[in-house]
Every structure is written in C-alpha cells, then in structure tokens.
Amino acid sequence: MAILQKILFLLKTYLARAKKHFPPGSVRLKPPAAVYKKCTVQERQLDGIWIYDLEAKRTSRHQHIPRVNTAAHGPEGTFPDAQRKRRIYYFAGGGWQMPVSSHHWELLAEIVRRLSESPSKGKDSPIPTIISIISYPLAPASPAPVTFPKLVRLYESLLRTSSDAGEYVILAGDSAGGNLACALAIHALSETRPEPKETSMPTEEDKEIGKTNTSLAPDAILALCPSVFLCRDNDSPTLKSIEKKDPLLSINFISDTADAWVGKWQEKGRRLRADAPTEEVVSEPPKGLPEPWEKTDPRVSPLLGDVAALARAGVRVHGTTGGYDLLSGDARKFRDRCNEEGVHGKWLEWDKQMHCWHLIWSLGLPEAKQAVDWMVEVLREEGA
C-alpha cells in the first residue's frame, strides 16, 4: 500500500479533478460488464433520478432459499420479492462532480454478493440484499441548491416505499456520497413537523403525519471517509501537514469542489461550466440557478446539523477514517459528535491510510481487503 500511495501522490494533480462536466440532471449510467458476473442490475427512474438495483445472482450457496413462481416474483436468478429484507441506498463519491466509477460498481457488486451468502456453514440463512445506487445530479451544473431538494423528495419516496415493504434500510456512501447520506437523514429527521391533533378519532391527515414521522428514519448509515464540513481552513497547519501525505486529495481540490457544490461563484467571475472542459470567464451566473448556499448550512455540512435527531430515531452510524486523508479530521469530529449525542455505531480508523482506500480492494491489497471485510461484517449485522 505504501508503494501505491507514492505512485498515486505523483499523479495527484491528474487524479484529483473531474475529467468532464455533466449537463443538468441525473446521469444515466452504464454498468461495467464484470458486474453482471456477480449480480443482476435493474435500471429504473424515480422523480427524474436514475437508480440501479443490484441483486446477487443465485449460486449453489443460495440453494437453501426456496424458489418461487418467477412469473410472479421476477426473472430467474434473483431472490423472491417476499424475502427482500435489507435495502442499501448508496451515494457514490467524486467531489459531487463525478458519477459512479468502475471501482464503485465492482465494490458494490462484491458486497451484495457476499451479503447474500451464508458467512459459513451452520449459520442462519442470509438476508437477501439489494443495493440501490443513486445517480444524483452533479455540480457544477446541478449544485446543492438545485439537487438537494430533489434528493429530499426522492429520499422521502424511497424511505416510505421501503417502510411499506418492511425493508431494513441502510444509507451508505463514500466521500461526497457519505456527505449526502448523513445530510439527508439528519435533514429529514430534524425538520419541524406538525404533531397529530389530540382528538378521539385520528383524521386521515393525522395518520399521514404519523406515517411521515416514523417512515423517514433509516435503520443505519455507513459513511466511508465522509466529507461532512465544507468550511475548509486552507491555511490550517494541520491540513497542510496532511496534504503532504495525502496521495489523492489536495486542499485546492476539496475547496473547489465545496464551492461548486454550494453553487458559489468565484470572486473573479470564473466558474466551471457543464458544457466546457475548462474554466470559462463569465460575467454573471446563468439565469435560473438559485442563490448559493452558505457552507455552514447543515444540508451541505452535516457536522453542524441536528445529530441528536439520529439518536432520537435510533439510527446507528458507522464509518471509516484514514490518517492520510484530508477529510479525516472533520470525519472524526462527526464521529465524536455522534458519540456525544448518543448515536451508536462502529468506526474503523486506520493510521497512515489514504482517502477511500476500500475502493481499490480489487487490486488485492491487504489493507483494502480488510476494510471491505469490516464493511461486510458491519452491514451483515444490520438487519440480522
């Protein structure tokens, strides 16, 4: 891993930037061919956002699960609908500017395969798992003031559907995706909602209010090297010290992506356009875009949100941090806030480890494989 980090450090300028910029709206994805060897992929669209449902293919280790009429329960080679119990909604990282990478697809296909198998002989039957990848709209064309309200509506729709289906729900994401997983849950649970009226017979409105309050909480969150605080202190000695060791991220990159996500225009009137490969000088923002949000807004900086709302709803928060990751300091503060507010969960902290090192597990590196083993074990315990 140390050798790989040195190689990546030399390529940091190239790696830590968006290769292209995408037009407004959700990006339609094309799963790599290798993913289909382990799982089926169902594409669907909800509220204008593309979603990709990954389910493990049947193997001999799944034969103890009874087969059903596939005409009524879906195509051959997938688990019966009636047995779907664990749902993971995943938001991939990439500075809010890059779509799901091949590394994400490969990792999530492996995780869903392993979660759908018995860990060893003599164990209870596994809980069939679906990982739903959310292709959320990307900055700079779709910054948070545009995208986050859409994701709130999508979140509420998905959580209610899962609640009605009796699914065990986990929100997960890495880096910028971890930001979204935390921010959406905190936002949904900390909003001021009207209490049901005190009457002898509840009205339909009361029933809907009660449904809203109980159905918007996931059972758990898995935040992998999350970006939880966008107020970067670029002159911080600590940040500059870590930057010398971080093989992937730079202070400029995490600052620029934060600016793009909140919809901020730089002082010189420069901004990355969705239809241009490089920066272009512009005199004023395109018409129709809302005003940028403050970086202290909890919707983009969940570290500043009502973390106690997660404890009140019984949501567990798990996560990872790496010692050579520029985002690790704020992620640890978020972990500590969770502890202080009574939010339970497991965290993996790895000294001298780079940002999102779990994504390179397919290279066979022991540290990445161990991190994925840890993730699978934590997810397997959720819903068991």
Number of C-alpha atoms within 10 A of each C-alpha: 14 11 8 10 20 14 12 16 18 12 13 17 14 12 14 17 20 17 12 14 20 23 15 17 19 21 20 16 14 11 16 13 10 12 18 16 11 20 22 19 20 11 16 12 13 11 11 14 18 19 24 23 20 26 26 28 19 19 12 7 13 17 9 8 14 9 13 14 10 14 8 9 14 13 12 14 15 17 25 19 14 11 13 17 18 23 22 25 23 27 27 27 25 19 24 26 25 21 24 19 15 16 15 20 21 21 18 21 23 18 22 22 21 19 21 24 19 15 14 9 8 7 8 10 17 16 19 24 27 26 24 22 23 24 22 28 28 27 29 24 24 25 25 25 18 23 19 19 13 17 19 16 13 18 18 18 16 17 21 18 13 19 18 11 13 14 21 20 23 24 26 27 26 27 24 26 26 27 30 31 26 30 24 23 25 23 19 20 23 17 11 8 12 10 10 14 12 8 8 6 8 11 12 9 11 17 11 11 16 15 14 17 16 14 18 21 25 25 18 24 26 27 29 29 32 29 30 30 23 25 14 16 12 13 9 9 10 12 20 16 12 21 17 13 20 27 27 24 24 22 18 13 16 20 17 17 22 26 23 25 28 24 26 20 17 12 7 9 12 15 22 21 20 19 12 11 13 13 11 12 12 14 9 10 15 10 6 7 13 13 13 17 17 16 19 15 15 20 26 29 21 26 26 16 20 18 25 20 21 28 17 14 17 16 21 20 24 22 25 26 28 24 18 23 26 29 27 23 19 19 27 20 14 23 23 13 17 21 16 12 15 17 22 18 17 15 19 15 16 15 11 16 22 25 25 20 23 25 21 17 19 13 9 9 14 11 16 20 18 13 20 20 16 16 21 17 14 16 20 19 9 16 15 12
